[in-house]
Amino acid sequence: MVEKKRKTIPRDISWLSFNARVLQEANDPAVPLGQRIRFLGIFSNNMDEFYRVRVATLKRMIELGKKAKMHLENSPGIILEEILTTVLDQQNEFNRIWNNILQELRKEKIFIVNEKQLNREQQKFVANYFDEEVRSEVIPLMVEAIPQFPYLRDKSIYLGVVMEKKDSAYNRKFALIEVPTRNLPRFILLPSPRPDEHYIILLEDIIRYSLPNVFSYFGYDKFSAHVFKVTKDAEIDIDNEVQTSIIQSLEKGLKNRRKGRPVRFVYDKEIDPGLLEYLIRKLNLSSKDNLIPGGRIHNFKHFMDFPFQVIKQKVDKRKPIVHPLLKNILRVTEVVMEKDILLHIPYHSYNSVIDLLREAAFDPEVTEIKVTAYRLARNSKIINALINAVRNGKKVTVVLELRARFEEEANLEWKERLELEGVRVLLGVPNLKVHAKLCLIKKRTKNNTIHYGFVSTGNLNERTAAVYSDHCLLTSDRFIMADVNRVFNFFEKAKEDFQLLKACKTLLVCPVNMRREINKFINKEIRNAQLGKPAVITLKVNSISDEDLIEKLYEAAKAGVEIRMIVRGICCMLTEGKKFKHPIKAISIVDEYLEHSRILLFHNNGNEKVFLSSADWMVRNLDHRVEVAVPIVEDGLKQELKDFLEIQLNDNVKARIWDNELSNEYVKTKGKKIRSQMEVYNYLYRKANPQPANEAVVVHMTNDNVTNINQTNP
């Protein structure tokens, strides 16, 4: 229960409530079995990153004491205690759900077996698989013989092995084996005695089966092995000294991250007590370091890569919709020159964005392309288009944010590759992350230079575009593009000279004016409510934790402004208050797609103001990043976004209520069931494929596209 005296909900407790909703999806029998297994993987991966970042931050705050700069976390010690209690409860629920799923898998004749449950044919297969695939990847560490205890990888799982001799209980040794999931699959399909049955063994159990083989040199004849993992502090301290480049700082930080302090130790509760005590001592852990006992299996994040092909459930597949303005046309560019296009990703095909860049790459009239990049796909088609543009003589600039959390190494590699190809790479601005999603293309025609491109709520990443719900405005609007050009000019100055950002007349830009303008719009709604006029604020964001904006929304609610919110992840705002003149409608939607877009809608006495934004309502976004919000002014596009919001606000299948107790109760209403992601797809499908009035379009959701719902990687 949340303390009644709190004016806000601690962000970390609110985040755990989000991960509980992910767990609800894994528990929902209406969700296809394969998708439920993926949600367990998503939950596990989210929890790992939560400990790496948030728990590690709280521990630092405790060490710093009054010197720490705290935001909504004035009692980190109390919050840590609340976190541990919540995590243990969620872990118990996780284990219960997993056991239920195991039973359902058995009904589907899918069996996950361990090393003690193999028939002769399977034993032979496992022995051969170990010799051919695993042996070369396994290097046991005889830890008692090593002067210094080895650094353990943060994202790996380990087998803690106890070796004994049957004739002597005192002659025992400890060893560690890293399970090589980086190079080998976690799940291995075994030979099956019947064609309609499937048997799966985990990689660590293949190693367990082969322990006598691994340690044959030492003469031990009794082995036990249990899985454990260590989660470490993942924060990178950037050295701001002038003589130290951002690249050197990041490389140093990445090395230090591997040596980070443990913030969580998760282990099989059946582990040998002597080995457990040894590991706790050698890792310098204590009861405060979140020692979490669990079951036999850990690192469930790998369950996102479960061999789903063995699950027989038939699923209807749904294809992305080609935007109606882009049907049967030769070039996206020609349409964008005439009319703004609003893409609703992933409902609309992301190929239109890639095509816009591909066309620019070989258009002889295009002279320059500029983009921002935060998280890129591994084999990025967007980067390929930009490289081809360079080869075709275009000037290409990529503003690459090296400090995108957990993407630092990948972005360093992208920097090297892009520069080798002749792309100009800018590394952002000191002390600010570049989180804006922008593209500027310059085209020279008839002695005129035309600017076009896009402003998006999502990253330039075609992989996540298949599963993240975002919006992308393709436009040649001269006012919008003039401001986009100013933002890129700011990046090229490579210093905190905000005059170029302050010169923006159409875009709202962090950190110079977005906070101020949001406050102005809220104040207008407050004044209208006080005058008895309609006053409504509708927000869709990933997170809201900014204390000043929360206080402003409280003020609006007390003045009589109707507030409606769709918040996917963190919501530190209390949504129930006796002084609120209208109940705040606040929901969170967790479904097949990750709700990632940000939309702001202010009633403004009937002259509605609608914005798409890259920024959440958090201090880090509004004050410490370069973010952009773009106004949507064309009536048709504005109506589309309003319809989108109304569909989501009426969800009564996947929407949970944000209440002060974080109960995660589902929205319940009588009448038609509305699953908003399905309804949005059908809405956009009908717009692209008009049907006769008597023909209904029903498109089913799929379960084959779910990926990592990563709260810490917006």
C-alpha positions in Angstrom: 0.0 0.0 0.0 1.2 3.5 -0.8 1.4 5.8 2.2 -1.5 8.3 2.3 0.8 11.2 3.3 2.8 10.9 0.2 2.2 13.7 -2.3 3.7 11.5 -5.0 4.4 7.8 -5.5 8.2 6.9 -5.6 9.1 6.3 -9.2 10.7 2.9 -8.5 7.6 1.6 -6.7 5.6 2.8 -9.6 7.9 1.1 -12.1 7.5 -2.2 -10.2 3.8 -1.8 -10.7 4.4 -1.6 -14.5 6.4 -4.8 -14.4 3.5 -6.4 -12.4 1.3 -5.6 -15.4 3.8 -7.4 -17.7 3.4 -10.3 -15.3 -0.4 -10.1 -15.5 -0.1 -10.6 -19.3 2.0 -13.8 -18.7 -0.8 -15.0 -16.3 -3.7 -14.1 -18.7 -5.2 -17.4 -20.1 -6.6 -15.3 -23.0 -3.1 -14.5 -24.2 -1.6 -17.2 -26.5 0.8 -19.5 -24.7 3.9 -18.5 -26.7 3.2 -14.9 -26.0 2.8 -15.6 -22.3 6.2 -17.2 -22.2 7.7 -14.2 -23.9 6.1 -11.9 -21.3 7.9 -13.9 -18.6 11.1 -13.2 -20.5 10.2 -9.5 -20.8 9.5 -9.4 -17.0 12.9 -11.0 -16.2 14.8 -8.7 -18.5 13.1 -5.6 -17.2 13.9 -6.7 -13.6 17.6 -7.1 -14.5 17.8 -3.6 -15.9 15.8 -2.2 -12.9 18.4 -3.5 -10.5 21.4 -2.5 -12.7 20.2 1.1 -12.9 17.5 2.1 -10.3 18.5 -0.1 -7.3 22.2 0.8 -7.9 21.2 4.5 -8.0 19.3 4.2 -4.6 22.3 2.5 -3.1 24.6 5.3 -4.2 22.1 7.8 -2.7 22.4 6.1 0.6 26.2 6.3 0.5 26.2 10.0 -0.4 23.6 10.8 2.2 22.6 14.5 2.2 25.0 15.2 -0.7 22.9 13.2 -3.0 20.6 15.1 -5.4 17.3 13.4 -4.8 14.2 13.6 -6.8 11.0 12.1 -5.4 13.2 9.7 -3.4 13.8 11.4 -0.1 14.1 8.1 1.8 16.1 5.8 -0.4 16.6 3.3 2.4 12.8 3.0 3.0 12.2 2.6 -0.8 14.8 -0.1 -1.0 13.0 -2.1 1.7 9.7 -1.6 -0.1 11.4 -2.7 -3.4 12.7 -5.9 -1.8 9.3 -6.8 -0.4 7.6 -6.2 -3.7 10.2 -8.1 -5.7 10.0 -11.2 -3.5 6.2 -11.1 -3.9 6.5 -10.8 -7.7 9.1 -13.5 -7.8 6.7 -15.9 -6.0 4.0 -14.9 -8.5 6.4 -15.4 -11.3 7.2 -18.9 -10.1 3.5 -19.8 -9.8 2.8 -18.6 -13.3 5.8 -20.5 -14.7 4.6 -23.7 -13.1 1.1 -23.2 -14.6 2.7 -22.6 -18.0 4.8 -25.8 -17.6 1.5 -27.7 -17.1 0.0 -26.1 -20.2 3.1 -27.0 -22.2 2.7 -30.6 -21.1 -0.9 -30.6 -22.3 0.5 -29.5 -25.7 3.0 -32.4 -25.4 5.9 -30.1 -24.9 8.3 -31.2 -22.2 11.2 -29.3 -20.6 13.4 -32.0 -19.1 16.6 -31.9 -17.1 19.7 -34.1 -17.1 18.1 -36.7 -14.9 15.0 -37.3 -17.1 16.7 -38.4 -20.3 16.1 -41.7 -22.1 19.0 -43.5 -23.7 18.7 -41.9 -27.1 18.5 -38.4 -25.5 21.5 -39.2 -23.3 23.5 -40.1 -26.3 22.4 -36.9 -28.1 23.3 -34.8 -25.1 26.8 -36.4 -24.8 27.4 -35.8 -28.5 26.1 -32.2 -28.4 28.3 -31.4 -25.5 31.4 -32.8 -27.2 30.7 -31.1 -30.6 29.2 -27.7 -29.5 29.6 -27.0 -25.8 33.0 -28.4 -24.6 35.1 -25.7 -26.4 32.9 -22.9 -24.8 33.2 -24.2 -21.2 36.2 -23.2 -19.1 35.6 -24.2 -15.4 37.2 -22.0 -12.8 38.6 -23.7 -9.7 37.9 -20.7 -7.6 39.6 -21.9 -4.4 42.9 -22.2 -6.3 42.7 -18.7 -7.8 44.4 -15.9 -5.8 41.8 -13.3 -6.7 38.1 -14.2 -7.2 37.2 -13.6 -10.8 35.0 -10.9 -12.1 31.6 -12.3 -13.0 29.7 -11.1 -16.0 26.6 -9.1 -15.3 24.3 -10.6 -17.9 25.5 -14.2 -17.6 24.3 -17.2 -15.5 26.8 -19.5 -13.7 26.7 -23.0 -12.4 28.1 -23.2 -8.9 29.6 -26.7 -8.8 30.4 -28.8 -5.7 32.7 -31.8 -6.3 33.0 -34.6 -3.8 34.3 -38.1 -3.4 31.8 -40.7 -2.3 34.2 -42.2 0.2 35.1 -38.9 1.9 32.6 -36.2 2.9 35.4 -33.8 3.8 37.2 -33.8 0.4 35.2 -31.3 -1.6 36.0 -28.5 -4.0 34.1 -25.6 -5.5 34.1 -24.6 -9.2 32.3 -22.1 -11.4 31.2 -22.5 -15.0 29.8 -19.7 -17.0 26.9 -21.0 -19.1 27.8 -19.9 -22.7 24.5 -18.4 -23.7 26.3 -15.7 -25.7 27.4 -18.2 -28.3 24.9 -21.1 -27.9 21.2 -21.3 -27.7 19.7 -21.7 -24.2 17.1 -24.2 -25.5 18.0 -27.4 -27.3 15.5 -29.7 -28.9 16.0 -33.4 -28.1 15.1 -36.5 -30.0 11.5 -37.4 -29.3 10.1 -41.0 -28.9 6.9 -39.9 -30.6 6.4 -37.5 -33.6 3.7 -35.5 -31.8 5.9 -34.8 -28.7 8.6 -32.3 -28.2 11.4 -32.5 -25.6 13.5 -29.5 -24.7 16.6 -29.3 -22.5 18.3 -26.2 -21.2 22.0 -25.6 -22.0 23.0 -25.6 -18.3 21.4 -29.1 -17.9 23.6 -30.4 -20.8 26.6 -29.1 -18.8 25.3 -30.7 -15.6 24.9 -34.0 -17.4 28.5 -33.7 -18.6 30.2 -32.7 -15.3 32.0 -36.0 -14.8 33.4 -35.5 -18.2 34.4 -31.9 -17.5 36.2 -32.7 -14.3 37.5 -36.2 -15.1 41.1 -35.0 -14.4 40.4 -34.4 -10.7 39.1 -37.8 -9.8 35.8 -36.7 -8.2 32.8 -38.9 -8.5 29.9 -36.9 -7.0 28.7 -33.6 -8.3 26.0 -31.0 -7.6 25.5 -27.8 -9.6 23.1 -25.0 -9.2 22.5 -21.8 -11.2 23.1 -18.3 -9.9 23.5 -14.9 -11.4 24.8 -11.5 -10.2 23.3 -8.2 -11.3 25.7 -5.3 -11.1 25.6 -1.5 -11.0 25.4 -0.5 -14.7 25.8 3.3 -14.4 28.6 4.9 -16.3 30.3 7.9 -14.7 31.3 10.2 -17.6 34.5 12.1 -17.0 33.8 15.8 -17.9 37.4 16.9 -18.0 38.1 19.0 -21.1 41.1 16.8 -22.1 39.1 13.6 -21.9 37.0 12.9 -25.0 33.5 11.4 -24.7 34.7 8.3 -26.5 37.6 7.8 -24.0 35.2 8.3 -21.1 32.7 5.8 -22.5 35.3 3.2 -23.2 36.6 3.6 -19.6 33.1 3.5 -18.3 32.2 0.4 -20.2 35.3 -1.4 -18.7 34.3 -0.2 -15.2 30.7 -1.4 -15.8 32.0 -4.9 -16.2 33.5 -4.5 -12.7 30.5 -2.9 -11.2 29.3 -3.6 -7.7 26.8 -6.4 -7.2 23.3 -5.1 -6.4 21.4 -8.4 -6.6 22.4 -12.0 -6.2 19.8 -14.5 -7.4 20.3 -18.2 -6.7 18.7 -21.6 -6.7 17.4 -22.1 -3.2 18.6 -25.7 -3.4 22.2 -24.6 -3.7 24.8 -26.2 -1.4 24.9 -24.0 1.8 28.7 -24.1 2.0 29.0 -22.9 -1.6 26.4 -20.2 -1.0 28.3 -18.9 2.0 31.5 -18.9 0.0 30.0 -16.9 -2.9 28.4 -14.3 -0.6 31.8 -13.8 1.2 33.9 -13.6 -2.0 31.4 -11.2 -3.7 31.4 -9.0 -0.6 27.6 -9.3 -0.4 25.4 -8.8 2.7 21.8 -9.1 3.6 21.4 -5.6 2.2 22.6 -6.7 -1.3 19.3 -8.2 -2.2 20.0 -11.9 -1.9 17.0 -13.5 -3.7 16.4 -17.2 -3.6 14.6 -18.7 -6.5 13.9 -21.9 -8.5 16.2 -24.0 -10.6 16.0 -21.7 -13.7 17.3 -18.1 -13.9 17.8 -15.5 -16.6 14.3 -16.0 -17.9 15.0 -13.2 -20.4 16.2 -16.0 -22.7 12.6 -17.2 -22.8 12.0 -14.5 -25.4 14.0 -16.8 -27.6 12.0 -20.0 -26.7 11.6 -22.4 -29.7 8.0 -21.2 -30.3 7.7 -23.3 -33.4 6.9 -26.3 -31.3 3.7 -24.6 -30.0 0.9 -25.7 -32.2 -1.5 -22.9 -31.5 -2.6 -21.3 -34.8 -2.3 -17.5 -34.9 -3.7 -15.1 -37.5 -1.0 -12.9 -38.9 -1.6 -9.3 -39.6 0.3 -7.3 -42.2 1.3 -3.6 -41.7 -1.0 -1.2 -43.5 0.3 0.9 -46.3 -0.7 4.4 -45.7 -3.6 5.3 -48.1 -1.7 8.3 -49.5 1.2 6.1 -50.3 -0.6 3.3 -52.1 0.2 2.8 -55.8 2.8 5.7 -55.9 6.3 5.6 -57.2 7.9 7.9 -54.7 7.1 8.7 -51.1 9.0 12.0 -51.5 6.6 13.4 -54.1 3.6 12.9 -51.7 5.5 14.4 -48.8 6.2 17.5 -50.9 2.5 18.1 -51.3 1.0 16.9 -48.0 1.9 15.9 -44.5 1.7 12.2 -43.8 1.1 10.9 -40.3 2.3 7.3 -39.8 1.0 5.3 -36.9 3.7 2.7 -36.3 3.6 -0.4 -36.3 0.1 -0.3 -37.7 1.4 1.5 -40.8 4.4 0.1 -42.6 7.7 1.5 -41.5 9.0 0.8 -45.0 7.7 4.3 -45.9 10.3 5.9 -43.6 13.1 3.7 -45.1 11.8 4.5 -48.6 12.0 8.2 -48.0 15.7 7.9 -47.1 16.4 5.5 -49.9 14.9 7.9 -52.4 16.9 10.7 -51.0 20.1 8.6 -51.3 19.9 8.4 -55.1 17.9 11.6 -55.9 20.3 13.8 -57.9 18.6 16.9 -56.5 19.2 16.0 -52.9 22.4 17.6 -51.5 22.3 16.8 -47.8 20.7 14.4 -45.2 20.8 14.9 -41.5 19.4 12.5 -38.9 19.6 11.8 -35.1 20.3 8.3 -34.0 19.8 6.9 -30.5 19.2 3.1 -30.8 19.8 1.5 -34.2 18.8 -1.9 -35.5 21.7 -4.4 -35.6 21.5 -4.6 -39.5 20.1 -1.1 -40.0 18.5 -0.5 -43.4 18.5 3.2 -42.4 22.2 3.2 -42.0 22.6 1.4 -45.3 20.5 4.1 -47.0 22.7 6.8 -45.5 25.9 5.1 -46.6 24.5 4.8 -50.1 23.7 8.5 -50.0 27.4 9.3 -49.2 28.5 7.0 -52.1 26.1 9.0 -54.3 27.8 12.2 -53.4 25.4 13.5 -50.7 26.6 15.2 -47.6 25.4 13.1 -44.7 25.4 14.0 -41.0 24.4 11.6 -38.2 24.0 13.0 -34.7 24.8 9.8 -32.7 24.0 9.7 -29.1 26.8 7.5 -27.7 25.3 7.5 -24.2 22.1 5.7 -25.0 22.0 3.3 -22.0 23.1 -0.3 -22.8 23.7 0.8 -26.5 27.0 2.5 -25.8 29.2 -0.3 -27.3 27.0 -0.7 -30.3 27.0 3.1 -30.9 30.8 3.3 -30.7 30.9 0.6 -33.4 28.4 2.5 -35.5 30.5 5.6 -35.2 33.5 3.9 -36.5 31.7 2.3 -39.4 29.9 5.5 -40.4 33.1 7.6 -40.4 34.9 4.9 -42.5 32.1 5.4 -45.1 32.5 9.1 -45.1 29.5 10.1 -42.9 30.0 13.1 -40.7 29.3 11.9 -37.1 28.4 14.4 -34.4 28.5 13.2 -30.8 25.8 15.4 -29.4 26.2 18.1 -26.8 28.2 18.1 -23.6 26.0 17.4 -20.5 22.9 16.8 -22.7 21.6 13.6 -24.2 20.2 13.9 -27.7 16.9 12.1 -27.6 15.0 14.0 -30.3 13.9 11.9 -33.4 14.6 14.1 -36.4 15.4 13.9 -40.1 16.3 16.8 -42.4 16.7 16.4 -46.1 17.8 19.3 -48.3 16.8 19.3 -52.0 17.9 21.8 -54.6 15.4 22.5 -57.3 15.2 25.4 -59.8 17.6 27.5 -57.7 15.6 26.9 -54.6 16.4 24.7 -51.6 13.5 22.7 -50.2 13.7 21.1 -46.8 11.6 18.0 -45.9 12.0 15.1 -43.6 10.3 13.8 -40.4 9.7 14.3 -36.7 9.0 11.1 -34.8 8.2 9.8 -31.3 10.3 6.6 -31.9 13.9 5.7 -32.7 15.2 5.2 -36.2 15.1 1.5 -35.7 13.1 -0.8 -38.0 13.3 -3.7 -35.6 11.6 -2.0 -32.7 9.3 -0.2 -35.2 7.7 -3.6 -35.7 6.6 -3.8 -32.0 6.7 -0.2 -30.6 3.6 1.9 -31.0 4.9 5.3 -32.2 3.9 8.2 -34.5 6.0 9.7 -37.3 5.1 13.0 -39.1 6.6 13.1 -42.7 6.5 16.7 -43.7 7.9 19.5 -45.9 6.1 22.2 -43.8 8.6 25.1 -44.1 8.0 26.3 -40.5 8.5 22.9 -39.0 11.6 22.2 -41.1 13.1 25.6 -40.4 13.1 24.7 -36.8 14.4 21.2 -37.4 17.3 22.9 -39.3 17.9 25.2 -36.3 18.2 22.1 -34.0 20.7 20.5 -36.3 22.7 23.8 -36.5 22.7 23.7 -32.7 24.2 20.2 -32.8 26.9 21.4 -35.1 28.0 24.2 -32.7 29.0 21.4 -30.3 28.5 23.6 -27.3 25.7 24.7 -25.1 24.8 27.8 -27.0 21.0 27.7 -26.7 20.2 30.7 -28.9 19.5 28.5 -32.0 17.1 26.4 -30.0 15.5 29.5 -28.5 14.9 30.8 -32.0 12.6 27.9 -32.8 9.1 29.3 -33.5 7.0 26.1 -34.1 8.7 23.2 -32.3 8.8 22.9 -28.5 12.4 22.0 -27.6 14.0 20.8 -24.4 15.7 22.1 -22.5 14.8 25.7 -23.6 11.0 26.0 -23.8 9.0 22.8 -23.7 8.5 22.9 -19.9 7.5 26.6 -20.0 5.1 26.0 -22.9 3.5 23.0 -21.2 2.9 25.1 -18.1 1.3 27.8 -20.2 -1.1 25.4 -21.8 -2.0 23.9 -18.4 -2.5 27.4 -17.0 -4.9 28.2 -19.8 -7.0 25.2 -19.0 -7.0 26.2 -15.3 -8.2 29.7 -16.2 -10.9 28.3 -18.5 -12.1 26.0 -15.8 -12.3 28.9 -13.4 -14.4 30.8 -15.9 -16.8 27.9 -16.3 -15.6 27.0 -19.8 -14.7 23.5 -21.0 -11.2 22.6 -19.9 -9.6 19.2 -20.7 -6.0 17.9 -20.8 -5.3 14.6 -22.4 -1.9 13.1 -22.1 -0.2 10.0 -23.5 3.3 9.4 -22.2 5.6 6.6 -21.1 6.3 8.1 -17.7 5.4 11.1 -15.6 7.6 11.8 -12.6 8.4 15.5 -12.8 7.4 17.0 -9.5 6.7 20.5 -10.8 4.4 19.3 -13.6 2.7 16.9 -11.2 2.0 19.8 -8.9 0.6 21.8 -11.8 -1.7 18.9 -12.7 -2.9 18.8 -9.1 -3.7 22.5 -9.3 -5.6 21.9 -12.6 -7.6 19.0 -11.1 -8.5 21.2 -8.1 -9.6 24.0 -10.4 -12.0 21.6 -12.3 -9.9 20.7 -15.4 -10.8 17.3 -16.7 -7.6 15.3 -16.9 -7.2 12.1 -18.9 -4.0 10.2 -18.9 -2.6 7.1 -20.6 0.7 6.3 -18.9 2.5 3.1 -19.8 5.3 2.9 -17.3 6.0 5.2 -14.3 3.3 7.4 -12.9 4.4 9.2 -9.7 1.2 11.3 -9.6 -1.6 10.5 -7.2 -4.8 10.2 -9.3 -7.3 10.3 -6.5 -7.8 13.3 -4.3 -10.7 14.7 -2.3 -10.0 18.2 -3.6 -10.1 17.2 -7.2 -13.3 18.5 -8.8 -13.4 15.8 -11.4 -11.9 12.3 -11.0 -8.7 11.9 -13.0 -9.1 9.2 -15.6 -5.7 7.5 -15.7 -4.9 4.1 -17.3 -2.0 2.0 -18.4 -2.1 -0.3 -21.4 0.1 -3.3 -21.7 -0.5 -5.5 -24.8 1.2 -6.9 -27.8 2.8 -3.6 -28.8 4.9 -1.5 -26.4 3.1 1.8 -26.0 5.9 4.2 -26.7 4.4 7.4 -28.2 3.9 10.7 -26.5 0.8 12.8 -27.4 -0.3 16.1 -25.7 -3.8 17.4 -26.2 -5.0 20.6 -24.7 -8.7 21.7 -25.2 -7.7 25.4 -25.4 -11.3 26.6 -25.4 -12.1 24.7 -28.5 -8.9 25.6 -30.5 -7.3 22.4 -29.6 -3.5 22.1 -29.4 -2.1 18.7 -30.3 1.6 17.8 -30.1 3.7 14.7 -30.8 6.7 14.5 -28.6 9.9 12.5 -28.0 9.9 13.6 -24.3 8.3 12.0 -21.3 7.4 14.2 -18.3 10.5 13.5 -16.4 13.3 15.8 -15.1 15.9 14.0 -17.2 13.8 14.5 -20.4 12.7 18.1 -19.8 15.9 19.5 -18.4 18.8 17.3 -19.4 18.1 16.2 -22.9 17.5 17.7 -26.3 13.8 16.7 -27.0 11.3 17.9 -29.6 7.5 18.2 -29.7 5.9 19.0 -33.0 2.4 20.6 -33.3 -0.1 18.8 -35.5 -2.2 21.5 -37.2 -3.8 19.9 -40.2 -7.4 19.1 -39.2 -7.5 15.5 -40.6 -4.3 14.5 -38.9 -5.4 16.2 -35.7 -8.6 14.2 -35.8 -6.7 10.9 -36.3 -4.7 11.5 -33.2 -7.9 12.4 -31.2 -9.5 9.3 -32.5 -6.4 7.3 -31.5 -6.6 8.7 -28.0 -10.3 8.1 -27.6 -9.9 4.4 -28.7 -7.2 3.9 -26.1 -9.1 5.7 -23.4 -12.0 3.4 -24.0 -9.9 0.2 -23.7 -11.6 -2.3 -21.4 -9.5 -5.4 -22.2 -5.9 -4.4 -21.7 -6.2 -1.1 -19.8 -5.4 -1.1 -16.0 -6.5 1.7 -13.7 -3.8 4.0 -12.2 -5.0 4.4 -8.6 -3.2 5.5 -5.5 -2.7 2.0 -4.3 -1.2 0.7 -7.6 -3.6 -2.1 -7.6 -3.5 -2.7 -11.3 -7.2 -3.5 -11.5 -8.4 -3.9 -15.1 -10.9 -1.4 -16.4 -14.3 -3.0 -16.3 -17.3 -1.7 -18.3 -20.5 -3.2 -19.6 -21.1 -3.6 -23.3 -18.7 -4.1 -26.1 -15.2 -5.3 -25.4 -12.6 -2.8 -26.7 -9.0 -3.9 -27.1 -7.5 -0.7 -28.2 -4.6 -2.0 -30.2 -6.9 -4.2 -32.2 -9.4 -1.3 -32.6 -6.7 1.1 -33.8 -5.6 -1.4 -36.4 -9.1 -1.8 -37.6 -9.7 2.0 -37.6 -6.6 2.5 -39.8 -7.3 -0.5 -42.0 -10.8 1.0 -42.8 -9.2 4.3 -43.7 -6.8 2.6 -46.0 -9.4 0.1 -47.4 -12.9 1.7 -47.4 -15.5 -1.0 -47.1 -19.2 -1.0 -47.9 -21.3 0.0 -45.0 -22.6 -3.5 -44.4 -19.1 -5.1 -44.3 -17.2 -5.2 -41.0 -13.5 -5.5 -40.9 -12.1 -7.7 -38.0 -8.4 -8.3 -37.8 -6.9 -10.5 -35.1 -3.9 -9.6 -33.0 -0.9 -11.9 -33.4 1.6 -13.3 -30.9 4.7 -13.6 -33.1 6.0 -10.0 -32.8 6.3 -9.4 -29.0 9.7 -8.3 -28.0 11.4 -6.7 -25.0 9.2 -4.2 -23.2 12.1 -2.2 -21.7 11.1 0.5 -19.4 14.6 1.8 -19.0 15.3 2.1 -22.7 12.6 4.6 -24.0 
